[in-house]
Amino acid sequence: MPKGVTRRRPRTRAALLKAALETFAEHGFHATTIEQICERAGYTRGAYYSNFASKEELFLALFDEHSDRTVRRLAESIDALTAEEYTLTRLAELAARVEPDERDWYLVTTEFTLHAIRDPQAAWVLARHDARLRTEIARGLTLVLRRAGRELTVDADRFARLLIALREGGLAQSYVEPAELPPGSLERQFLAPLLEASTREIPGAGARTGTGIDDAAEGEGQSKRSGSDAVI
């Protein structure tokens, strides 16, 4: 492949992903055509198929990109905490933040989830992407709590499922009744007590200052996966 094409490919892929998210949110996953995505991105079908084999593959790339961005934003916020701020209440406040662009992603991922419920093959693939995200959430949460001097008393993967359910269920209600329940309200009210009830103090442990979720892979001696849905 010519070097110029190689250098352009990341830019082409990024443009297609952005256009797909906007078009999926506007028209729906099933109603959106590849031609509409290409037209919005300013590329040809050939450019599309040199990056993605199908709309399903494109969605999964969006899933990994969104998950990675969400985890990174939370990790950066936690890194900025002082030792005095490192409390379950403060952690819950950070986890409750909902970015303004989250609504588009919620529309897209909800529709694809419904598609996966009806289609066993799509469900199989989506479940594996979900599992990789939960692994990252569970590993990061375990490290963050340890640095706060606490540890989970329940299975970390199950707790990650509960956090995702709280996030997604809360957003569903918030986007229907934004004035009654602004996005993030349920997490701000209930996440800290939930963490309190599901963790215990580690004997002799105290909160420490190195707080980044991104340190989890290094601390556990594992590599961080390349893309990570909705997080704590």
C-alpha positions in Angstrom: 0.0 0.0 0.0 1.4 3.5 -0.9 2.8 5.3 2.1 0.4 8.3 1.6 -2.6 5.9 1.8 -1.2 4.4 5.0 -0.8 7.9 6.6 -4.4 8.8 5.6 -6.1 5.7 6.9 -6.3 6.7 10.6 -7.8 10.1 9.5 -10.3 8.3 7.2 -11.3 5.8 9.9 -11.8 8.6 12.4 -14.0 10.5 10.0 -16.1 7.5 9.2 -16.6 6.7 12.9 -17.7 10.3 13.7 -20.1 10.3 10.7 -21.5 6.9 11.7 -22.2 8.0 15.3 -24.0 11.1 14.1 -26.0 9.3 11.4 -26.9 6.3 13.7 -28.1 8.8 16.3 -30.1 10.8 13.8 -31.7 8.0 11.7 -31.2 4.8 13.8 -28.7 1.9 13.3 -30.9 -0.1 11.0 -32.3 2.8 8.9 -28.8 4.3 8.3 -27.2 3.2 5.0 -23.5 2.9 4.3 -24.0 5.5 1.6 -25.3 8.0 4.2 -22.3 7.4 6.4 -19.9 7.9 3.4 -21.7 11.0 2.3 -21.5 12.6 5.7 -17.8 11.6 6.1 -16.9 12.8 2.6 -15.5 9.4 1.5 -16.4 6.7 -1.0 -17.8 3.2 -0.4 -14.3 1.9 -1.2 -12.9 3.9 1.6 -15.6 2.5 3.9 -14.9 -1.1 3.0 -11.2 -0.7 3.3 -11.8 0.0 7.0 -15.0 -1.9 8.0 -16.6 -5.0 6.6 -20.1 -4.2 7.9 -22.2 -1.8 10.0 -21.9 -4.2 12.9 -18.2 -4.0 12.7 -18.4 -0.2 12.6 -20.6 -0.2 15.7 -18.2 -2.4 17.6 -15.4 0.0 16.7 -17.5 2.8 18.1 -18.2 0.8 21.2 -14.5 0.3 21.9 -13.6 3.9 21.1 -16.4 5.2 23.4 -15.4 2.8 26.2 -11.7 3.8 26.0 -12.6 7.5 26.1 -14.9 7.2 29.0 -12.4 5.2 31.1 -9.6 7.6 30.2 -11.7 10.6 31.3 -12.5 9.1 34.6 -8.9 8.0 35.2 -7.7 11.6 34.5 -10.2 12.9 37.0 -9.2 10.5 39.7 -5.5 11.3 39.0 -6.2 14.9 39.9 -7.6 14.1 43.3 -5.7 15.0 46.5 -5.3 12.5 49.3 -7.9 14.4 51.3 -10.4 14.2 48.4 -10.0 10.4 48.1 -13.3 9.3 49.6 -16.2 7.1 48.3 -18.4 10.2 48.0 -15.9 12.0 45.8 -15.3 8.9 43.7 -19.1 8.6 43.2 -19.3 12.2 42.1 -16.7 11.7 39.5 -18.3 8.5 38.3 -21.7 10.3 38.0 -20.4 12.8 35.4 -22.2 12.6 32.1 -20.7 14.3 29.1 -23.0 16.4 26.9 -22.4 14.1 23.9 -23.4 11.0 25.8 -27.0 11.2 24.6 -26.1 10.3 21.0 -24.1 7.3 22.1 -26.9 6.1 24.4 -29.3 6.2 21.4 -27.0 4.2 19.3 -25.9 1.6 21.8 -29.5 1.0 23.0 -30.7 0.2 19.5 -27.8 -2.1 18.9 -28.4 -3.9 22.2 -32.0 -4.5 21.1 -30.7 -5.8 17.8 -28.4 -8.2 19.7 -31.2 -9.4 21.9 -33.0 -10.5 18.7 -29.9 -11.8 16.9 -27.9 -14.6 18.7 -24.7 -13.9 16.6 -24.8 -10.2 17.4 -25.4 -11.0 21.0 -22.4 -13.3 21.1 -20.1 -10.6 19.7 -21.5 -7.8 21.8 -21.2 -9.9 25.0 -17.5 -10.3 24.4 -17.0 -6.6 24.0 -19.1 -6.1 27.2 -16.9 -8.6 29.0 -13.7 -6.9 28.1 -15.1 -3.6 29.3 -16.3 -5.2 32.6 -12.8 -6.6 33.1 -11.3 -3.2 32.8 -13.9 -1.6 35.1 -13.5 -4.4 37.7 -9.7 -4.2 37.7 -9.7 -0.4 37.9 -12.3 -0.3 40.6 -10.3 -2.9 42.7 -7.2 -0.8 42.4 -8.9 2.5 43.2 -10.6 1.0 46.3 -7.4 -0.5 47.5 -5.7 2.9 47.3 -8.6 4.2 49.4 -8.0 1.5 51.9 -11.0 -0.6 51.0 -11.8 -3.8 49.2 -14.9 -5.3 47.6 -16.9 -7.9 49.6 -18.7 -9.1 46.4 -17.5 -10.4 43.1 -15.8 -7.6 41.1 -17.3 -8.6 37.7 -20.8 -8.8 39.2 -20.4 -5.4 40.8 -19.2 -4.0 37.4 -22.5 -5.3 35.9 -24.4 -3.5 38.6 -22.6 -0.2 38.0 -23.3 -0.5 34.3 -27.0 -1.3 35.0 -27.2 1.8 37.3 -25.6 4.0 34.6 -27.7 2.8 31.7 -30.9 2.5 33.6 -30.5 6.0 35.0 -29.7 7.5 31.6 -32.8 5.9 30.1 -35.0 7.7 32.7 -33.0 10.9 32.5 -33.3 11.3 28.7 -37.1 10.8 29.0 -37.5 13.2 32.0 -34.4 15.4 32.0 -35.9 18.1 34.2 -37.1 15.5 36.8 -33.9 13.4 36.8 -30.9 15.1 35.3 -28.2 12.7 34.0 -26.0 11.3 36.7 -28.6 11.9 39.5 -29.0 8.3 40.6 -25.2 7.7 40.8 -24.7 10.9 42.8 -27.4 9.9 45.3 -26.8 6.1 45.6 -23.4 5.1 44.4 -21.5 6.2 47.5 -23.8 4.2 49.9 -23.7 1.3 47.5 -19.9 1.3 47.6 -19.9 1.6 51.4 -22.3 -1.4 51.6 -20.3 -3.5 49.2 -16.8 -2.8 50.5 -14.8 -3.1 53.8 -11.8 -1.4 55.2 -8.5 -3.2 54.6 -6.9 -3.7 58.0 -3.9 -1.5 58.3 -4.4 0.2 54.9 -4.8 3.9 54.3 -5.7 5.9 51.3 -2.6 6.6 49.1 -2.0 9.3 46.6 -1.4 7.3 43.4 -4.9 7.0 42.2 -5.0 6.4 38.4 -7.3 3.7 37.0 -4.9 3.4 34.1 -2.3 2.1 36.7 -4.5 -1.0 37.1 -2.9 -3.0 34.3 0.6 -2.2 35.6 -0.3 -2.9 39.2 -1.8 -6.2 38.3 1.0 -7.1 35.9 -1.4 -7.2 33.0 -1.6 -5.2 29.8 -4.4 -2.7 29.3 -6.8 -3.6 26.4 -7.0 -1.3 23.5 -10.7 -0.2 23.9 -12.9 -0.3 26.8 -19.1 1.1 27.5 -20.2 3.2 30.4 -18.0 2.9 33.6 -18.1 3.6 37.3 
